[in-house]
Amino acid sequence: MTSPHTIARSAFIAGAAALAALPHAAFAAAGDPAVIRAGTIPADVSAVITYANDLGYFKDAGLDVEISLFQSGPVIAPAVIGGTLDVGAANIASIAAARERGLLLKFFAPASIATPTTMTDPVMVKKDSPLKTVADLNGKTVAIVAMKTMQHAAFLLWVDKHGGDSKSIKLIEIPFPEMIGALDSGRVDAAIPSEPFTSQGLAANRVLGSVYASMPATILVFGFFATDTWLNAHPDLAVKFAGAIRKAAVWANAHPKESAVMLTKFTKLDPQVAASMGRAVYATSLEPAQLQPVLDNAVRYGMLDKPLDANELIWKPPAGMH
């Protein structure tokens, strides 16, 4: 398990290997779309960026967004910090921890939100598993996509609020696409997937509960971020990008069937699974009240050293620019 004050060396090594294969963005000539290099994961929580691209919303805004996929989030932030990517997608707690370490990153567009009834990120066990209650997880091994994330902190809260002992549980990092396989093979006792991998795993597994069940009201799960330097140097591009994301969020929330078809291209998902799975809901604005509970819970579980005001994580466009 990595300290909240360091980025795992393995993440940087994996990131370097992945980034070496990324195309270098060309400088836009006058009149050409402005190029933005973006990194995300192949999951529904951030798929709104692909909808904005496929629907032409970025193009309409004068942007050429080059999207690169990563198997998990920890390699995306180093790429943004290093300048190989302009924009990244990440969960709230990870970027808060990075900012606490002095890495100046801010969110400027939202992605998915969750409520206590959201079932996109459940705790899953095999159908024939002897684990029946949250307390049964005590002393067991659970797969999670990354440590020190909002999903991690939400899971710990869920365990402690439902009669378990979060300190007794061993968590290991496994990318979402490999998580169900690890559960099926018995490598782990339980797993915390996210859609579309949640629905893919339901055939041979069952759900104990949602990691969000103990979180209050509505929280922001994922968002799009950049460095303070990039945002201050390109406020026009940030505003255009956020506007296209907002437009795509409104569309996706109203068109789950159509977006499911797009999701199959993004995630290589079986169309039948995509049509029936639980879907992410996307925010249309960055609201501090939706980030604050996530930050407070991260402090509770030692992922942040001290309380952080959500406003410090949100970039504000210059006056008159919306």
Secondary structure, DSSP 8 states (H G I E B T S, - for coil): ---TTS--HHHHHHHHHHHHTS-------TTS-EEEEEEE-SSGGGTHHHHHHHTTHHHHTTEEEEEEE-SSGGGHHHHHHHTS-SEEEEEHHHHHHHHHTT--EEEEEE-EEE-TT--SSEEEEETT-S--SGGGGTT-EEEES-SSSHHHHHHHHHHHHTT--GGG-EEEE--HHHHHHHHHTTSSSEE---TTHHHHHTTTEEEEEETTTTS-S-EE-EEEEEEHHHHHH-HHHHHHHHHHHHHHHHHHHH-HHHHHHHHHHHH---HHHHHHS---EE-SS--HHHHHHHHHHHHHTTSSSS---GGGGB----TT--
